Amino acid sequence: MAFLVGGANSAADTGYDIENSCRFGIDTYMHKTPAGAGNRRIFTFSAWFKRDGVTSDFIFGGGTASGSYCQLGIQSNKFAFYDASDGVLLSLYTNALLRDPTAWYHLVVGVDTTQGTDTNRVKFYINGVQITSFAPATFPDQNDDLYFGQDEIMSVGTIDYTDGTVDYADGYLAEAVYIDGTQYAASDFGEFDEDSGIWKPKDVSELTFGTNGFYLDFKDSANLGNDANGGTDLTEVNLAATNQCTDTPTNNFSTMKIHGAAAVSGAVLAEGNLKCTTGTSGSGRDLGRIFISTILMSTGKWYWEAKVADTNAQMGLSAYQGSRLGNTTNNTRFLVLNNAGTVADKADSSESTETYMAATSADDIVQFALDMDADPKVMYFGNGGSWGDGSGNTDESSPSSGMEISGGAHDILTDTTDNAGFIGFSFHSSGGGSSAVAQINFGNPSFAISSGNADANGYGNFEYEVPSGYYALCTKNLAEFG
């Protein structure tokens, strides 16, 4: 069994699978300027979005910062739509808060300013449910012409103002759709699963997109701005093949999160919550409670990798205890690998170490294989395509010399009180004053892969071969093995 920290699972069998998403961040976006005007009164936006954090995320937008512009996205954790194309014509911020960085949210806004009733002129939907509670709540007047639909710049992943001001989205975007001339409802883009009740996507390719409408499916890694509806492609800015992901609403992959109120100042997540940068205050053990995988494991056999940027990184496993993780006052234990190839078993007031594999260097890609089905449970560490032999060498062709993590000398689960046997991958610095950086790859690397290897189910993109019987940490595999 495994679960996402935020509790937002994808359906195991959706009937319609979204193959790809695009990872956006600072300085990454796409845009185009329509050749002519479309419909400024009737249009629809739809997109699936997985947040990078809890900042503001601008998904669609454009205009001039000092004059005419429109923006749609998440502001102060609220789904928001704002139009100032001729003064403030529209300002709607949901009272519902979107704060879960592990969840895929489906966001829809359908506009028809010709409607007689003001609340029918703009309709919001989150995961298939229409939202009717807003603060502030300024609906457009009847027959107002809004910003979108004219022959002005339109952007995805940012508000790309023509005066040079730019604000960005941070996270994953999938099935981004702009419909020109039709006010669609959420039910045109998704449906509730009959068995699980989970909101899931439908094929949108047969919808009427209109004059300036577009459909971004992100299937072409060499042209992420491709309009799958056949219109003019969007121009990409600072986007590369590594921004294409298979983390989607129909197969949600693990990322990392900063854990709890005790997170040390200066800790930063970036690159779709896969690049971890620690703070520099506190001890290494304190820093150990900062970063943890969003998917936690109690059964199954799982594989992942991490590219370390320096020699300060310590990576391994931590027992999950709800609001407490790696809390040294709780007698909770960590199992961590440092750059010397030494594995440390850190407890409340003591620490035991043993040299497990050869030392690692900056920019190495370290391998992890966790067998939660074995009795006792076993953790394996590797580097460069080979695996540690448990005695200071990295020369094993397969993970065969592991460290027991339940029972015996390195039982990191025994001293916990409420984790129900769940553990997660954790990352921290070697000590106070030493920042550490690593890019974690659960199957959607934020760094370039030279070879490319998937698990036996075809999921994930890894530098090295996935060991037989091990799988990427994603919800499709969890449904089968977790």
VMD Tcl script that draws the C-alpha trace (Angstrom):
set ca {
  {0.00 0.00 0.00}
  {1.13 3.56 -0.71}
  {-0.47 6.97 -0.61}
  {0.06 10.55 -1.71}
  {0.79 12.93 1.15}
  {-1.94 15.28 -0.10}
  {-4.35 12.43 -0.75}
  {-4.93 13.27 -4.39}
  {-4.79 10.04 -6.38}
  {-5.54 9.60 -10.06}
  {-7.95 6.98 -11.32}
  {-6.25 3.69 -12.23}
  {-8.34 3.21 -15.39}
  {-9.78 6.43 -16.80}
  {-10.91 5.27 -20.25}
  {-9.08 8.27 -21.73}
  {-5.43 8.78 -20.85}
  {-3.59 12.08 -21.03}
  {-0.11 11.17 -22.24}
  {1.88 14.32 -21.52}
  {2.09 17.51 -19.55}
  {4.45 20.49 -19.71}
  {6.48 21.64 -16.71}
  {6.47 25.44 -16.33}
  {8.51 27.65 -14.03}
  {10.29 30.97 -13.84}
  {11.09 32.31 -17.35}
  {9.28 29.47 -19.15}
  {6.11 30.14 -21.12}
  {4.62 30.26 -24.62}
  {2.59 32.81 -26.55}
  {1.12 33.86 -29.87}
  {-0.72 36.82 -31.38}
  {-3.81 35.88 -33.45}
  {-3.90 37.09 -37.03}
  {-7.35 38.58 -36.54}
  {-10.13 39.12 -34.03}
  {-12.28 36.35 -32.62}
  {-15.15 36.45 -30.15}
  {-14.56 38.76 -27.16}
  {-17.87 37.91 -25.50}
  {-18.05 34.11 -25.66}
  {-15.13 31.77 -24.95}
  {-13.90 29.00 -22.64}
  {-10.64 28.06 -20.94}
  {-9.91 24.55 -19.68}
  {-6.69 23.14 -18.25}
  {-5.41 20.54 -15.81}
  {-2.83 22.02 -13.43}
  {-0.55 20.55 -10.75}
  {0.97 23.24 -8.58}
  {4.64 23.72 -7.81}
  {3.94 25.47 -4.52}
  {1.60 27.99 -2.93}
  {2.55 31.16 -4.77}
  {0.51 32.82 -7.51}
  {0.30 30.89 -10.77}
  {-0.72 32.68 -13.97}
  {-1.95 30.07 -16.46}
  {-3.47 32.19 -19.27}
  {-3.00 35.91 -19.81}
  {-1.74 38.83 -21.81}
  {-1.96 42.54 -22.47}
  {-0.20 45.61 -21.12}
  {0.46 45.92 -17.39}
  {-0.54 49.58 -17.38}
  {-3.66 49.27 -19.50}
  {-5.58 46.52 -21.24}
  {-4.98 43.01 -19.97}
  {-6.56 39.79 -18.76}
  {-5.28 37.07 -16.43}
  {-6.52 33.64 -15.38}
  {-4.87 31.41 -12.80}
  {-4.33 30.95 -9.06}
  {-3.72 33.99 -6.87}
  {-3.35 33.76 -3.10}
  {-4.38 30.10 -3.53}
  {-7.71 31.15 -5.11}
  {-8.79 30.31 -8.66}
  {-9.08 33.79 -10.17}
  {-10.09 35.57 -13.37}
  {-9.44 39.28 -13.86}
  {-10.09 41.54 -16.87}
  {-9.09 45.16 -17.19}
  {-9.49 45.63 -20.92}
  {-11.53 48.83 -20.36}
  {-11.33 49.49 -16.66}
  {-12.08 46.55 -14.36}
  {-14.75 44.62 -16.26}
  {-14.40 41.35 -14.36}
  {-12.84 40.31 -11.04}
  {-13.70 36.88 -9.64}
  {-11.70 35.05 -6.93}
  {-13.05 31.78 -5.58}
  {-13.39 31.35 -1.83}
  {-12.28 27.76 -2.42}
  {-8.53 27.42 -1.85}
  {-6.20 25.31 -4.04}
  {-3.19 24.52 -1.85}
  {-2.29 20.89 -2.56}
  {0.95 20.53 -4.60}
  {0.36 16.78 -5.01}
  {-3.02 17.17 -6.74}
  {-4.03 17.62 -10.35}
  {-6.78 20.27 -10.49}
  {-9.08 20.61 -13.49}
  {-9.91 24.30 -13.97}
  {-12.58 25.58 -16.36}
  {-13.92 29.07 -17.01}
  {-16.81 29.46 -19.46}
  {-17.67 33.03 -20.56}
  {-20.77 34.40 -22.30}
  {-21.35 38.09 -21.57}
  {-24.51 38.08 -23.76}
  {-26.38 36.25 -20.97}
  {-29.09 38.23 -19.18}
  {-28.18 36.95 -15.70}
  {-24.79 38.21 -14.51}
  {-23.79 34.96 -12.76}
  {-24.32 33.07 -16.04}
  {-21.84 35.31 -17.86}
  {-18.82 33.68 -16.20}
  {-18.94 30.12 -14.85}
  {-16.12 28.56 -12.83}
  {-15.56 24.83 -12.34}
  {-12.97 23.00 -10.21}
  {-12.76 19.24 -10.75}
  {-16.19 19.14 -12.36}
  {-18.01 21.13 -9.66}
  {-19.34 24.60 -10.45}
  {-18.08 27.22 -8.01}
  {-20.52 29.95 -6.99}
  {-18.82 31.56 -3.98}
  {-16.43 34.42 -4.82}
  {-14.69 37.27 -3.01}
  {-14.32 39.68 -4.69}
  {-17.17 39.06 -7.13}
  {-17.42 41.51 -10.03}
  {-19.22 40.04 -13.03}
  {-19.06 41.73 -16.45}
  {-21.92 43.81 -17.72}
  {-24.12 42.32 -20.42}
  {-22.41 42.30 -23.83}
  {-19.07 43.49 -22.46}
  {-16.14 42.89 -24.80}
  {-13.35 41.29 -22.76}
  {-9.65 41.17 -23.57}
  {-9.47 37.71 -25.15}
  {-10.69 37.44 -28.71}
  {-8.91 40.46 -30.11}
  {-5.72 40.32 -32.14}
  {-3.45 40.88 -29.12}
  {-0.86 38.65 -27.47}
  {-2.14 35.50 -25.74}
  {0.11 33.57 -23.38}
  {0.19 30.22 -21.58}
  {2.21 29.76 -18.39}
  {2.53 33.48 -17.82}
  {1.07 36.92 -18.28}
  {3.37 38.17 -21.03}
  {2.63 41.89 -21.00}
  {3.70 43.84 -24.06}
  {5.52 46.38 -21.87}
  {7.95 43.66 -20.72}
  {6.41 42.79 -17.35}
  {6.14 39.02 -16.92}
  {4.54 36.87 -14.20}
  {4.69 33.08 -14.33}
  {3.03 29.79 -13.49}
  {4.99 27.23 -11.47}
  {3.84 23.68 -12.04}
  {2.57 21.16 -14.57}
  {-0.01 21.99 -17.21}
  {-1.93 19.40 -19.26}
  {-4.69 19.56 -21.90}
  {-4.63 23.37 -22.08}
  {-7.58 24.48 -24.20}
  {-8.86 27.85 -25.38}
  {-12.28 27.80 -27.07}
  {-13.23 30.84 -29.14}
  {-16.98 31.38 -29.59}
  {-18.53 28.74 -27.27}
  {-19.27 28.71 -23.54}
  {-18.61 25.11 -22.53}
  {-19.19 23.49 -19.14}
  {-16.74 21.24 -17.26}
  {-18.76 18.21 -18.41}
  {-17.52 18.84 -21.96}
  {-13.97 18.19 -20.79}
  {-14.37 15.55 -18.09}
  {-16.69 13.23 -16.19}
  {-17.00 11.52 -12.81}
  {-15.82 7.92 -12.70}
  {-18.79 5.63 -11.95}
  {-16.83 3.45 -9.52}
  {-14.46 5.81 -7.71}
  {-16.24 9.15 -8.09}
  {-12.94 10.69 -9.24}
  {-13.19 13.48 -11.80}
  {-11.41 12.30 -14.95}
  {-10.72 13.75 -18.40}
  {-12.51 13.13 -21.69}
  {-11.22 13.44 -25.23}
  {-11.58 17.10 -26.26}
  {-10.35 16.82 -29.85}
  {-13.88 16.89 -31.31}
  {-14.91 20.17 -29.64}
  {-15.43 23.28 -31.71}
  {-12.38 25.48 -31.06}
  {-13.38 28.53 -33.11}
  {-11.34 31.12 -34.97}
  {-8.56 31.69 -32.45}
  {-8.99 28.62 -30.27}
  {-6.13 26.24 -29.59}
  {-5.43 22.86 -28.01}
  {-2.09 22.10 -26.33}
  {-1.53 18.38 -25.70}
  {2.29 18.70 -25.28}
  {2.89 15.43 -27.15}
  {5.72 16.78 -29.33}
  {8.78 17.36 -27.12}
  {10.45 19.24 -29.99}
  {7.46 21.57 -30.36}
  {5.64 21.87 -27.04}
  {3.68 24.86 -28.38}
  {2.11 22.76 -31.13}
  {-1.59 23.50 -31.59}
  {-3.12 20.02 -31.87}
  {-6.24 21.65 -33.31}
  {-4.25 22.65 -36.39}
  {-3.93 26.37 -35.79}
  {-0.80 28.48 -35.56}
  {1.61 27.07 -33.00}
  {2.53 29.02 -29.90}
  {6.08 30.36 -29.63}
  {8.01 28.71 -26.79}
  {10.23 30.70 -24.45}
  {12.93 28.81 -22.51}
  {11.12 25.50 -22.91}
  {13.05 22.37 -23.89}
  {12.40 18.66 -24.36}
  {13.06 18.15 -20.63}
  {9.94 20.23 -19.91}
  {7.77 17.52 -21.43}
  {6.52 15.13 -18.74}
  {4.42 12.01 -18.35}
  {3.19 13.21 -14.94}
  {-0.46 13.75 -15.86}
  {-3.98 13.74 -14.36}
  {-4.33 10.09 -15.40}
  {-0.95 9.00 -14.03}
  {0.21 11.17 -11.13}
  {3.92 10.80 -10.31}
  {5.63 11.45 -7.01}
  {7.40 14.75 -6.53}
  {8.99 16.25 -3.38}
  {7.55 18.50 -0.69}
  {8.89 20.67 2.10}
  {7.52 19.06 5.20}
  {5.91 20.69 8.20}
  {6.17 23.93 10.09}
  {9.72 23.05 11.18}
  {11.09 23.53 7.65}
  {14.37 25.40 7.81}
  {14.51 28.91 6.36}
  {15.99 28.98 2.88}
  {14.71 25.60 1.70}
  {13.50 25.84 -1.91}
  {11.72 23.55 -4.33}
  {11.84 24.20 -8.08}
  {11.57 22.42 -11.45}
  {8.13 20.99 -10.74}
  {9.01 20.19 -7.10}
  {11.89 17.95 -8.20}
  {14.89 20.22 -7.57}
  {15.60 20.47 -3.85}
  {17.82 23.16 -2.32}
  {18.25 23.02 1.44}
  {18.66 25.88 3.85}
  {21.90 26.40 5.75}
  {20.68 26.81 9.33}
  {20.23 23.98 11.80}
  {21.94 20.63 11.98}
  {21.84 17.99 9.26}
  {19.34 16.04 11.33}
  {17.05 19.10 11.53}
  {17.44 19.61 7.81}
  {16.38 16.00 7.31}
  {12.77 16.88 7.96}
  {12.56 19.32 5.06}
  {12.12 17.27 1.88}
  {10.10 14.08 1.45}
  {8.50 12.30 -1.49}
  {4.80 13.00 -1.98}
  {4.15 9.28 -2.47}
  {4.84 7.20 0.64}
  {5.40 3.46 0.61}
  {4.49 0.51 2.84}
  {4.34 -2.23 0.17}
  {5.64 -2.74 -3.37}
  {9.05 -2.52 -5.06}
  {10.04 0.96 -6.21}
  {12.86 2.61 -8.16}
  {14.01 6.23 -8.50}
  {17.16 8.29 -9.13}
  {18.72 11.54 -7.94}
  {21.31 13.78 -9.59}
  {23.42 15.39 -6.86}
  {24.87 18.83 -7.52}
  {27.41 18.79 -4.69}
  {28.90 16.62 -1.98}
  {26.66 17.92 0.82}
  {23.63 15.86 -0.17}
  {22.27 13.16 2.12}
  {19.45 11.02 0.75}
  {17.56 8.02 1.99}
  {14.41 7.11 3.87}
  {12.41 8.67 6.66}
  {9.46 7.29 8.56}
  {6.35 9.39 8.05}
  {4.39 10.41 11.16}
  {1.74 12.79 9.91}
  {2.79 16.21 11.20}
  {6.12 14.79 12.38}
  {8.90 13.59 10.12}
  {12.45 12.99 11.19}
  {11.73 14.74 14.45}
  {14.69 14.00 16.70}
  {12.63 14.51 19.84}
  {10.37 11.65 18.72}
  {13.03 8.94 18.55}
  {12.30 8.66 14.81}
  {15.06 7.25 12.61}
  {16.43 8.10 9.19}
  {18.49 5.96 6.88}
  {20.68 8.23 4.76}
  {23.43 7.83 2.18}
  {26.18 10.46 2.03}
  {28.76 11.21 -0.66}
  {31.36 8.93 0.95}
  {29.17 5.92 0.21}
  {28.43 5.62 3.92}
  {24.93 4.85 5.14}
  {24.03 6.41 8.47}
  {21.23 5.17 10.70}
  {20.26 8.31 12.61}
  {18.22 8.03 15.77}
  {17.22 10.37 18.56}
  {20.56 10.68 20.31}
  {22.83 8.26 18.52}
  {24.08 7.41 15.07}
  {25.59 4.29 13.57}
  {27.28 4.20 10.17}
  {28.75 1.67 7.80}
  {30.44 2.03 4.43}
  {28.06 0.53 1.92}
  {29.30 1.56 -1.55}
  {31.98 3.60 -3.30}
  {32.02 7.37 -2.87}
  {29.93 9.56 -5.15}
  {30.88 12.85 -6.80}
  {29.00 15.98 -7.78}
  {26.70 15.46 -10.80}
  {26.54 11.68 -10.27}
  {23.14 10.06 -10.69}
  {22.46 7.91 -7.65}
  {20.05 4.95 -7.87}
  {17.56 3.77 -5.26}
  {15.63 0.51 -5.17}
  {13.27 -0.14 -2.26}
  {11.72 -3.56 -1.65}
  {8.80 -3.11 0.73}
  {7.46 -6.63 0.00}
  {10.51 -8.44 1.37}
  {10.68 -9.66 4.95}
  {12.64 -7.88 6.24}
  {12.19 -4.82 3.99}
  {15.35 -3.86 2.08}
  {16.90 -0.68 0.63}
  {19.49 -0.77 -2.18}
  {21.81 2.06 -3.29}
  {23.69 2.38 -6.58}
  {25.59 4.79 -8.80}
  {26.56 4.92 -12.46}
  {24.42 1.93 -13.41}
  {25.92 -0.44 -10.82}
  {24.87 -1.26 -7.28}
  {26.62 -1.17 -3.92}
  {27.89 -4.49 -2.55}
  {27.50 -3.51 1.09}
  {31.24 -3.36 1.75}
  {32.46 -0.17 0.08}
  {32.28 -1.08 -3.61}
  {29.81 -0.24 -6.37}
  {30.22 -3.21 -8.68}
  {27.02 -5.24 -8.49}
  {25.04 -5.61 -11.73}
  {21.72 -5.81 -9.87}
  {20.45 -4.79 -6.43}
  {21.43 -7.90 -4.49}
  {23.29 -6.61 -1.42}
  {20.80 -4.46 0.42}
  {20.34 -2.94 3.85}
  {17.51 -4.27 5.97}
  {15.25 -1.44 7.13}
  {12.82 -3.46 9.24}
  {14.14 -5.62 12.04}
  {17.85 -5.99 12.69}
  {20.32 -3.15 13.10}
  {18.61 -0.61 10.84}
  {14.94 -0.80 11.76}
  {13.75 2.71 10.89}
  {10.10 1.78 11.47}
  {10.22 0.33 15.00}
  {10.46 3.58 16.94}
  {7.55 5.37 15.26}
  {4.14 5.64 16.84}
  {1.60 6.50 14.16}
  {3.07 6.01 10.68}
  {1.36 2.67 9.96}
  {4.57 1.48 8.30}
  {4.77 4.26 5.71}
  {8.14 5.67 4.71}
  {9.21 8.19 2.11}
  {12.33 9.17 0.23}
  {13.98 12.08 2.04}
  {16.69 14.59 1.23}
  {18.73 16.94 3.39}
  {22.13 18.58 3.81}
  {25.09 17.07 5.61}
  {24.99 19.75 8.30}
  {24.45 23.32 9.41}
  {26.00 25.96 7.18}
  {26.09 23.60 4.19}
  {23.40 23.95 1.55}
  {22.76 20.92 -0.65}
  {21.12 20.62 -4.07}
  {19.75 17.57 -5.85}
  {17.33 16.87 -8.69}
  {15.10 13.92 -7.93}
  {13.83 11.72 -10.76}
  {10.78 9.60 -10.05}
  {10.33 9.12 -13.78}
  {9.98 12.71 -15.05}
  {13.53 14.09 -14.89}
  {14.12 17.82 -14.84}
  {17.59 17.17 -16.24}
  {18.69 15.66 -19.56}
  {18.76 11.85 -19.75}
  {21.38 10.35 -22.06}
  {19.86 6.90 -22.50}
  {16.25 6.62 -21.34}
  {14.83 3.62 -19.50}
  {11.25 2.87 -18.45}
  {9.97 0.27 -16.01}
  {8.35 -2.98 -17.16}
  {4.97 -1.22 -17.44}
  {6.46 1.43 -19.72}
  {6.35 4.23 -17.12}
  {9.14 6.63 -16.26}
  {12.26 7.94 -17.95}
  {15.45 7.01 -16.12}
  {19.16 7.23 -16.82}
  {19.81 3.62 -15.86}
  {17.99 0.34 -16.34}
  {15.15 -0.20 -13.89}
  {15.84 -3.42 -11.94}
  {13.56 -6.34 -12.75}
  {10.39 -6.26 -10.65}
  {10.79 -2.60 -9.59}
  {8.54 0.24 -10.73}
  {8.30 4.01 -10.94}
  {6.40 5.82 -8.18}
  {3.20 6.76 -10.01}
  {-0.49 6.12 -9.46}
  {-0.84 3.66 -12.35}
  {1.77 1.45 -10.69}
  {0.31 2.05 -7.23}
  {-3.04 0.72 -8.42}
  {-1.32 -2.51 -9.46}
  {1.46 -3.00 -6.90}
  {0.91 -0.55 -4.03}
}
mol new
graphics top color blue
foreach p $ca { graphics top sphere $p radius 0.5 }
foreach p [lrange $ca 0 end-1] q [lrange $ca 1 end] { graphics top cylinder $p $q radius 0.2 }
display resetview
